[in-house]
Amino acid sequence: MPGVPTVAASGLPGYEAVAMNVMFAPARTPAAVIDQLNQHIVKVLKQDEVKEKFFNIGSDVVAGSPQELRGII
């Protein structure tokens, strides 16, 4: 957009925008089911070809546990 300063030019050098894509399950889903889903999802996200596809669209894959996500939220 011509004439609109960049974020850095506006006085916020080092600014970084972060977006997260996460998966949620319905409330009261048994912990064993959540853990099993998480294990399968993490296994897929750690595959080199999957990480490369995310990298090619400008994303970093960070596959963690439900507990780690809970701490972030």
C-alpha positions as CSV (number, residue, x, y, z in Angstrom):
1,M,0.0,0.0,0.0
2,P,1.8,3.1,-1.2
3,G,2.3,5.8,1.5
4,V,1.6,3.4,4.4
5,P,4.8,3.0,6.5
6,T,6.1,-0.4,7.4
7,V,5.8,-1.7,11.0
8,A,9.5,-1.1,11.5
9,A,9.2,2.5,10.2
10,S,6.4,3.1,12.6
11,G,8.8,2.6,15.5
12,L,8.5,-1.1,16.2
13,P,11.8,-2.6,14.9
14,G,12.1,-6.3,15.4
15,Y,8.3,-6.7,15.2
16,E,7.2,-10.3,14.5
17,A,3.7,-11.5,13.8
18,V,2.9,-15.0,15.0
19,A,0.0,-17.2,14.1
20,M,-0.8,-20.6,15.5
21,N,-2.8,-23.4,14.0
22,V,-3.9,-25.9,16.6
23,M,-6.3,-28.8,16.9
24,F,-8.9,-29.1,19.6
25,A,-11.2,-32.0,20.6
26,P,-14.6,-31.7,22.1
27,A,-14.9,-31.1,25.9
28,R,-14.7,-34.2,28.0
29,T,-12.8,-36.2,25.4
30,P,-11.0,-38.9,27.4
31,A,-7.3,-38.1,28.0
32,A,-6.3,-41.4,26.5
33,V,-8.0,-40.4,23.2
34,I,-6.4,-37.0,23.3
35,D,-3.0,-38.6,23.9
36,Q,-3.4,-41.1,21.1
37,L,-4.5,-38.4,18.6
38,N,-1.6,-36.2,19.7
39,Q,0.9,-39.0,19.1
40,H,-0.3,-39.6,15.6
41,I,-0.5,-35.9,14.7
42,V,3.1,-35.3,16.0
43,K,4.4,-38.3,14.1
44,V,3.0,-36.9,10.9
45,L,4.2,-33.4,11.6
46,K,7.8,-34.6,12.2
47,Q,8.0,-36.2,8.8
48,D,10.6,-34.4,6.6
49,E,8.2,-34.0,3.7
50,V,5.5,-32.5,5.8
51,K,7.9,-30.1,7.5
52,E,9.2,-29.1,4.1
53,K,5.7,-28.4,2.8
54,F,5.1,-26.1,5.8
55,F,8.5,-24.4,5.4
56,N,7.7,-23.7,1.7
57,I,4.6,-21.7,2.7
58,G,6.6,-19.8,5.4
59,S,5.6,-21.8,8.4
60,D,7.6,-23.6,11.1
61,V,6.3,-26.8,12.5
62,V,6.2,-27.0,16.3
63,A,4.6,-30.2,17.4
64,G,4.0,-30.4,21.1
65,S,1.9,-31.9,23.8
66,P,-1.6,-30.9,24.9
67,Q,0.0,-29.8,28.2
68,E,2.4,-27.5,26.3
69,L,-0.5,-26.0,24.3
70,R,-2.5,-25.5,27.5
71,G,0.4,-23.5,29.0
72,I,0.6,-21.3,25.9
73,I,-3.2,-20.6,25.9
